[in-house]
Amino acid sequence: MNVESTDETDLTRGYVTALLSAAILSTTAIFIRYLTLNFDLPALVLAFWRAVFVALTLLPILAIRRRDLLRTTSKHREYLLLFGFILSIFNALWTLSVAMNGAAISTVLAYSSAAFTALLGRWLLQERLGWGKILAVFLCITGCVLVAEAYDANAWQSNTPGILTGILSGLAYAVYSLMGRSASQRGLNPWTTLCYTFSFAAVFLFAYNLIPGIELPGTISRIEDFFWLQDSLAGWGALLLLAAGPTLSGYGLYNVSLSYLPSSTVNLILTLEPAFTATLAYILFGERLNKIQITGSLLIISGVVILRIFENRFVNRRLRVM
């Protein structure tokens, strides 16, 4: 087999794997919507069990096959504890957003994280903010206004919590992404990070549900309500699939695709996730985006694409200088 043939095979595998990753990740909101619609499962209880099942799935696998990945320094554990706290906030807001806004709109709003990431990267990490990033931020913010219909005063009157929760989930996703970038720079293995952050997030989400004297949206008041689904095999099965499918399988395929393709290419392919989610939400739940919301979705995706292209060019230019 010649080198050109091998390269073509690797590219094909990379694109197919990345597309599968995007398709699987897009079902996250679908599972959440199914559970909130059919079982009235409180959002933060759902987020808690998702984190628990991810941790319980990953811990034994790493303990048996890669025990070295479970070993961390005290300094890293402190960082992962903070990372887990950020993940718990993001998962809580994201799950609430799906319950309030539907699968399609919540996924699109979460992608506004690209704009927040660029702005926070400039503020916290002193990253360069060129014209490409500024354009991406403008497109993402404009898209958010259109998708959430925030230009309409009636929308604010009828769905203020939903709009704010959706936008805040994008902000939390941006902070989570920056934490992930920092974890990589610290030399933490992605599977170590995933295992510890979900484990810590489960503890925080458990606490959010039982804060005395404070009733947060989507929480419960009695500890027995953690078993809201009782003996429902369909409900518990959907929770398990949510953990094993979108979270572990989607993340795993994402990592595999990075072994064949540059990260910028993989991230561009993952911008198909909102389109996959919107299609599934339409088929399964009859959710529809109007023309203005579709326009907003395209603006957000365009902003993400421009940001990825800009970052790729900047990295390539820096490598040539080095």
ROKEZA-881741 format. One record per residue (C-alpha): x, y, z; residue number from 1. Coordinates in steps of 0.02 Angstrom, whole numbers, plus 50000, padded with zeros to 5 digits. Layout:
! ROKEZA-881741
<rec x="X" y="Y" z="Z" num="NUM"/>
...
This chain:
! ROKEZA-881741
<rec x="50000" y="50000" z="50000" num="1"/>
<rec x="50074" y="50169" z="49951" num="2"/>
<rec x="50083" y="50321" z="50064" num="3"/>
<rec x="49949" y="50417" z="49967" num="4"/>
<rec x="49826" y="50274" z="49989" num="5"/>
<rec x="49862" y="50264" z="50175" num="6"/>
<rec x="49836" y="50452" z="50194" num="7"/>
<rec x="49669" y="50442" z="50102" num="8"/>
<rec x="49614" y="50298" z="50214" num="9"/>
<rec x="49661" y="50394" z="50371" num="10"/>
<rec x="49566" y="50548" z="50309" num="11"/>
<rec x="49413" y="50443" z="50272" num="12"/>
<rec x="49420" y="50361" z="50444" num="13"/>
<rec x="49444" y="50531" z="50524" num="14"/>
<rec x="49295" y="50611" z="50437" num="15"/>
<rec x="49181" y="50462" z="50468" num="16"/>
<rec x="49232" y="50454" z="50652" num="17"/>
<rec x="49208" y="50642" z="50677" num="18"/>
<rec x="49037" y="50636" z="50593" num="19"/>
<rec x="48986" y="50491" z="50705" num="20"/>
<rec x="49046" y="50589" z="50855" num="21"/>
<rec x="48941" y="50741" z="50805" num="22"/>
<rec x="48789" y="50630" z="50774" num="23"/>
<rec x="48804" y="50542" z="50942" num="24"/>
<rec x="48838" y="50702" z="51038" num="25"/>
<rec x="48684" y="50780" z="50958" num="26"/>
<rec x="48574" y="50653" z="51048" num="27"/>
<rec x="48618" y="50727" z="51219" num="28"/>
<rec x="48476" y="50853" z="51213" num="29"/>
<rec x="48360" y="50722" z="51138" num="30"/>
<rec x="48381" y="50605" z="51288" num="31"/>
<rec x="48361" y="50750" z="51409" num="32"/>
<rec x="48203" y="50809" z="51320" num="33"/>
<rec x="48132" y="50633" z="51321" num="34"/>
<rec x="48159" y="50615" z="51508" num="35"/>
<rec x="48089" y="50785" z="51553" num="36"/>
<rec x="47937" y="50768" z="51439" num="37"/>
<rec x="47889" y="50589" z="51478" num="38"/>
<rec x="47936" y="50573" z="51660" num="39"/>
<rec x="47937" y="50755" z="51722" num="40"/>
<rec x="48110" y="50715" z="51791" num="41"/>
<rec x="48177" y="50871" z="51880" num="42"/>
<rec x="48321" y="50943" z="51780" num="43"/>
<rec x="48453" y="50941" z="51917" num="44"/>
<rec x="48406" y="50764" z="51969" num="45"/>
<rec x="48433" y="50712" z="51788" num="46"/>
<rec x="48600" y="50803" z="51783" num="47"/>
<rec x="48651" y="50716" z="51946" num="48"/>
<rec x="48614" y="50540" z="51882" num="49"/>
<rec x="48700" y="50575" z="51717" num="50"/>
<rec x="48859" y="50624" z="51809" num="51"/>
<rec x="48845" y="50473" z="51925" num="52"/>
<rec x="48824" y="50349" z="51781" num="53"/>
<rec x="48969" y="50424" z="51684" num="54"/>
<rec x="49082" y="50409" z="51837" num="55"/>
<rec x="49023" y="50232" z="51879" num="56"/>
<rec x="49052" y="50177" z="51699" num="57"/>
<rec x="49224" y="50255" z="51681" num="58"/>
<rec x="49298" y="50217" z="51853" num="59"/>
<rec x="49300" y="50026" z="51839" num="60"/>
<rec x="49360" y="50032" z="51658" num="61"/>
<rec x="49510" y="50140" z="51706" num="62"/>
<rec x="49540" y="50040" z="51866" num="63"/>
<rec x="49554" y="49879" z="51765" num="64"/>
<rec x="49638" y="49937" z="51605" num="65"/>
<rec x="49729" y="50100" z="51644" num="66"/>
<rec x="49749" y="50119" z="51831" num="67"/>
<rec x="49890" y="50243" z="51804" num="68"/>
<rec x="49762" y="50368" z="51737" num="69"/>
<rec x="49676" y="50373" z="51907" num="70"/>
<rec x="49834" y="50432" z="51994" num="71"/>
<rec x="49845" y="50620" z="52014" num="72"/>
<rec x="49942" y="50743" z="52120" num="73"/>
<rec x="49857" y="50844" z="52257" num="74"/>
<rec x="49880" y="51000" z="52151" num="75"/>
<rec x="49792" y="50918" z="52004" num="76"/>
<rec x="49652" y="50855" z="52116" num="77"/>
<rec x="49619" y="51033" z="52177" num="78"/>
<rec x="49611" y="51090" z="51996" num="79"/>
<rec x="49495" y="50946" z="51947" num="80"/>
<rec x="49382" y="50987" z="52095" num="81"/>
<rec x="49361" y="51164" z="52025" num="82"/>
<rec x="49337" y="51091" z="51851" num="83"/>
<rec x="49202" y="50975" z="51920" num="84"/>
<rec x="49114" y="51124" z="52000" num="85"/>
<rec x="49113" y="51215" z="51832" num="86"/>
<rec x="49047" y="51058" z="51747" num="87"/>
<rec x="48907" y="51044" z="51876" num="88"/>
<rec x="48854" y="51224" z="51840" num="89"/>
<rec x="48858" y="51194" z="51652" num="90"/>
<rec x="48762" y="51030" z="51661" num="91"/>
<rec x="48631" y="51107" z="51776" num="92"/>
<rec x="48603" y="51257" z="51661" num="93"/>
<rec x="48609" y="51151" z="51503" num="94"/>
<rec x="48482" y="51025" z="51568" num="95"/>
<rec x="48367" y="51165" z="51627" num="96"/>
<rec x="48384" y="51250" z="51457" num="97"/>
<rec x="48329" y="51092" z="51366" num="98"/>
<rec x="48180" y="51074" z="51483" num="99"/>
<rec x="48130" y="51257" z="51457" num="100"/>
<rec x="48175" y="51289" z="51274" num="101"/>
<rec x="48171" y="51118" z="51190" num="102"/>
<rec x="48314" y="51016" z="51119" num="103"/>
<rec x="48345" y="51115" z="50959" num="104"/>
<rec x="48347" y="51292" z="51030" num="105"/>
<rec x="48447" y="51244" z="51185" num="106"/>
<rec x="48583" y="51160" z="51079" num="107"/>
<rec x="48599" y="51311" z="50965" num="108"/>
<rec x="48608" y="51431" z="51113" num="109"/>
<rec x="48743" y="51324" z="51194" num="110"/>
<rec x="48848" y="51350" z="51037" num="111"/>
<rec x="48854" y="51535" z="51080" num="112"/>
<rec x="48997" y="51475" z="51190" num="113"/>
<rec x="49113" y="51511" z="51042" num="114"/>
<rec x="49086" y="51698" z="51066" num="115"/>
<rec x="49105" y="51688" z="51254" num="116"/>
<rec x="49262" y="51581" z="51236" num="117"/>
<rec x="49344" y="51711" z="51124" num="118"/>
<rec x="49301" y="51853" z="51243" num="119"/>
<rec x="49351" y="51758" z="51401" num="120"/>
<rec x="49510" y="51696" z="51316" num="121"/>
<rec x="49558" y="51877" z="51285" num="122"/>
<rec x="49513" y="51930" z="51463" num="123"/>
<rec x="49582" y="51783" z="51563" num="124"/>
<rec x="49719" y="51710" z="51453" num="125"/>
<rec x="49773" y="51867" z="51357" num="126"/>
<rec x="49737" y="51778" z="51193" num="127"/>
<rec x="49740" y="51882" z="51035" num="128"/>
<rec x="49571" y="51953" z="50981" num="129"/>
<rec x="49587" y="51990" z="50794" num="130"/>
<rec x="49456" y="52038" z="50665" num="131"/>
<rec x="49410" y="51856" z="50636" num="132"/>
<rec x="49364" y="51830" z="50818" num="133"/>
<rec x="49273" y="51996" z="50827" num="134"/>
<rec x="49167" y="51946" z="50676" num="135"/>
<rec x="49133" y="51775" z="50753" num="136"/>
<rec x="49078" y="51856" z="50917" num="137"/>
<rec x="48961" y="51974" z="50823" num="138"/>
<rec x="48883" y="51832" z="50722" num="139"/>
<rec x="48860" y="51721" z="50875" num="140"/>
<rec x="48780" y="51857" z="50981" num="141"/>
<rec x="48666" y="51912" z="50840" num="142"/>
<rec x="48619" y="51731" z="50809" num="143"/>
<rec x="48576" y="51708" z="50994" num="144"/>
<rec x="48460" y="51858" z="50989" num="145"/>
<rec x="48369" y="51784" z="50838" num="146"/>
<rec x="48359" y="51604" z="50902" num="147"/>
<rec x="48297" y="51657" z="51073" num="148"/>
<rec x="48184" y="51789" z="50992" num="149"/>
<rec x="48258" y="51910" z="51118" num="150"/>
<rec x="48216" y="52054" z="50999" num="151"/>
<rec x="48031" y="52027" z="51041" num="152"/>
<rec x="47969" y="52103" z="51204" num="153"/>
<rec x="47834" y="51969" z="51214" num="154"/>
<rec x="47968" y="51834" z="51217" num="155"/>
<rec x="48047" y="51913" z="51370" num="156"/>
<rec x="47878" y="51922" z="51456" num="157"/>
<rec x="47834" y="51740" z="51420" num="158"/>
<rec x="48005" y="51656" z="51427" num="159"/>
<rec x="48130" y="51764" z="51519" num="160"/>
<rec x="48198" y="51617" z="51623" num="161"/>
<rec x="48218" y="51509" z="51467" num="162"/>
<rec x="48312" y="51644" z="51370" num="163"/>
<rec x="48428" y="51684" z="51514" num="164"/>
<rec x="48459" y="51501" z="51555" num="165"/>
<rec x="48501" y="51461" z="51373" num="166"/>
<rec x="48625" y="51605" z="51358" num="167"/>
<rec x="48702" y="51567" z="51528" num="168"/>
<rec x="48725" y="51385" z="51474" num="169"/>
<rec x="48829" y="51451" z="51328" num="170"/>
<rec x="48933" y="51556" z="51448" num="171"/>
<rec x="48957" y="51406" z="51564" num="172"/>
<rec x="49007" y="51298" z="51415" num="173"/>
<rec x="49137" y="51428" z="51368" num="174"/>
<rec x="49213" y="51424" z="51543" num="175"/>
<rec x="49209" y="51234" z="51538" num="176"/>
<rec x="49300" y="51236" z="51370" num="177"/>
<rec x="49434" y="51353" z="51436" num="178"/>
<rec x="49457" y="51239" z="51587" num="179"/>
<rec x="49476" y="51092" z="51469" num="180"/>
<rec x="49609" y="51185" z="51371" num="181"/>
<rec x="49699" y="51226" z="51532" num="182"/>
<rec x="49688" y="51043" z="51589" num="183"/>
<rec x="49772" y="50989" z="51428" num="184"/>
<rec x="49910" y="51117" z="51454" num="185"/>
<rec x="49937" y="51047" z="51629" num="186"/>
<rec x="49970" y="50876" z="51553" num="187"/>
<rec x="49809" y="50793" z="51616" num="188"/>
<rec x="49747" y="50646" z="51514" num="189"/>
<rec x="49573" y="50679" z="51440" num="190"/>
<rec x="49503" y="50519" z="51517" num="191"/>
<rec x="49573" y="50565" z="51688" num="192"/>
<rec x="49493" y="50736" z="51672" num="193"/>
<rec x="49326" y="50662" z="51617" num="194"/>
<rec x="49322" y="50535" z="51759" num="195"/>
<rec x="49367" y="50655" z="51899" num="196"/>
<rec x="49263" y="50803" z="51838" num="197"/>
<rec x="49104" y="50700" z="51822" num="198"/>
<rec x="49136" y="50619" z="51991" num="199"/>
<rec x="49156" y="50788" z="52075" num="200"/>
<rec x="49009" y="50860" z="51976" num="201"/>
<rec x="48897" y="50721" z="52043" num="202"/>
<rec x="48938" y="50775" z="52222" num="203"/>
<rec x="48901" y="50958" z="52184" num="204"/>
<rec x="48738" y="50916" z="52093" num="205"/>
<rec x="48684" y="50809" z="52240" num="206"/>
<rec x="48714" y="50958" z="52354" num="207"/>
<rec x="48620" y="51080" z="52240" num="208"/>
<rec x="48464" y="50973" z="52255" num="209"/>
<rec x="48466" y="50978" z="52445" num="210"/>
<rec x="48523" y="51154" z="52492" num="211"/>
<rec x="48422" y="51193" z="52649" num="212"/>
<rec x="48308" y="51344" z="52638" num="213"/>
<rec x="48343" y="51374" z="52452" num="214"/>
<rec x="48236" y="51300" z="52314" num="215"/>
<rec x="48329" y="51306" z="52149" num="216"/>
<rec x="48235" y="51277" z="51984" num="217"/>
<rec x="48233" y="51094" z="51935" num="218"/>
<rec x="48279" y="51027" z="52107" num="219"/>
<rec x="48190" y="50918" z="52235" num="220"/>
<rec x="48146" y="50941" z="52417" num="221"/>
<rec x="48158" y="50762" z="52481" num="222"/>
<rec x="48304" y="50642" z="52466" num="223"/>
<rec x="48188" y="50501" z="52413" num="224"/>
<rec x="48146" y="50602" z="52256" num="225"/>
<rec x="48318" y="50560" z="52188" num="226"/>
<rec x="48232" y="50397" z="52140" num="227"/>
<rec x="48098" y="50491" z="52045" num="228"/>
<rec x="48094" y="50359" z="51907" num="229"/>
<rec x="48057" y="50221" z="52033" num="230"/>
<rec x="48042" y="50055" z="51938" num="231"/>
<rec x="48032" y="50130" z="51763" num="232"/>
<rec x="48150" y="50026" z="51654" num="233"/>
<rec x="48126" y="50147" z="51509" num="234"/>
<rec x="48175" y="50296" z="51616" num="235"/>
<rec x="48328" y="50218" z="51696" num="236"/>
<rec x="48377" y="50144" z="51527" num="237"/>
<rec x="48370" y="50316" z="51446" num="238"/>
<rec x="48480" y="50386" z="51585" num="239"/>
<rec x="48607" y="50247" z="51560" num="240"/>
<rec x="48607" y="50276" z="51372" num="241"/>
<rec x="48631" y="50463" z="51401" num="242"/>
<rec x="48788" y="50426" z="51501" num="243"/>
<rec x="48859" y="50287" z="51392" num="244"/>
<rec x="48807" y="50359" z="51224" num="245"/>
<rec x="48825" y="50548" z="51202" num="246"/>
<rec x="48947" y="50570" z="51346" num="247"/>
<rec x="49069" y="50425" z="51337" num="248"/>
<rec x="49047" y="50361" z="51158" num="249"/>
<rec x="49036" y="50536" z="51084" num="250"/>
<rec x="49188" y="50596" z="51181" num="251"/>
<rec x="49283" y="50436" z="51140" num="252"/>
<rec x="49250" y="50451" z="50953" num="253"/>
<rec x="49301" y="50633" z="50962" num="254"/>
<rec x="49470" y="50582" z="51034" num="255"/>
<rec x="49491" y="50446" z="50902" num="256"/>
<rec x="49454" y="50568" z="50761" num="257"/>
<rec x="49593" y="50681" z="50827" num="258"/>
<rec x="49718" y="50543" z="50789" num="259"/>
<rec x="49674" y="50557" z="50603" num="260"/>
<rec x="49629" y="50741" z="50580" num="261"/>
<rec x="49687" y="50910" z="50646" num="262"/>
<rec x="49585" y="50974" z="50794" num="263"/>
<rec x="49526" y="51125" z="50692" num="264"/>
<rec x="49450" y="51008" z="50561" num="265"/>
<rec x="49367" y="50898" z="50691" num="266"/>
<rec x="49292" y="51049" z="50780" num="267"/>
<rec x="49224" y="51114" z="50615" num="268"/>
<rec x="49138" y="50948" z="50584" num="269"/>
<rec x="49064" y="50954" z="50760" num="270"/>
<rec x="48972" y="51114" z="50714" num="271"/>
<rec x="48850" y="50997" z="50627" num="272"/>
<rec x="48787" y="50947" z="50801" num="273"/>
<rec x="48649" y="51080" z="50811" num="274"/>
<rec x="48586" y="51028" z="50638" num="275"/>
<rec x="48579" y="50845" z="50690" num="276"/>
<rec x="48490" y="50891" z="50852" num="277"/>
<rec x="48364" y="51002" z="50763" num="278"/>
<rec x="48325" y="50862" z="50640" num="279"/>
<rec x="48301" y="50732" z="50777" num="280"/>
<rec x="48197" y="50853" z="50882" num="281"/>
<rec x="48083" y="50885" z="50733" num="282"/>
<rec x="48061" y="50699" z="50698" num="283"/>
<rec x="48038" y="50643" z="50879" num="284"/>
<rec x="47954" y="50792" z="50964" num="285"/>
<rec x="47886" y="50898" z="50822" num="286"/>
<rec x="47998" y="51045" z="50872" num="287"/>
<rec x="48012" y="51175" z="50735" num="288"/>
<rec x="48123" y="51325" z="50713" num="289"/>
<rec x="48043" y="51471" z="50622" num="290"/>
<rec x="48133" y="51562" z="50481" num="291"/>
<rec x="48209" y="51692" z="50597" num="292"/>
<rec x="48272" y="51557" z="50716" num="293"/>
<rec x="48346" y="51460" z="50571" num="294"/>
<rec x="48435" y="51619" z="50514" num="295"/>
<rec x="48501" y="51642" z="50691" num="296"/>
<rec x="48561" y="51462" z="50696" num="297"/>
<rec x="48656" y="51486" z="50533" num="298"/>
<rec x="48736" y="51645" z="50602" num="299"/>
<rec x="48796" y="51554" z="50758" num="300"/>
<rec x="48865" y="51407" z="50657" num="301"/>
<rec x="48949" y="51530" z="50537" num="302"/>
<rec x="49028" y="51619" z="50685" num="303"/>
<rec x="49095" y="51454" z="50753" num="304"/>
<rec x="49165" y="51407" z="50581" num="305"/>
<rec x="49250" y="51578" z="50559" num="306"/>
<rec x="49324" y="51563" z="50734" num="307"/>
<rec x="49393" y="51389" z="50696" num="308"/>
<rec x="49469" y="51447" z="50530" num="309"/>
<rec x="49545" y="51599" z="50614" num="310"/>
<rec x="49621" y="51494" z="50753" num="311"/>
<rec x="49689" y="51369" z="50627" num="312"/>
<rec x="49775" y="51505" z="50525" num="313"/>
<rec x="49848" y="51583" z="50682" num="314"/>
<rec x="49918" y="51415" z="50740" num="315"/>
<rec x="49993" y="51378" z="50568" num="316"/>
<rec x="50072" y="51552" z="50560" num="317"/>
<rec x="50149" y="51528" z="50733" num="318"/>
<rec x="50218" y="51357" z="50684" num="319"/>
<rec x="50299" y="51430" z="50529" num="320"/>
<rec x="50384" y="51564" z="50635" num="321"/>
<rec x="50448" y="51432" z="50756" num="322"/>
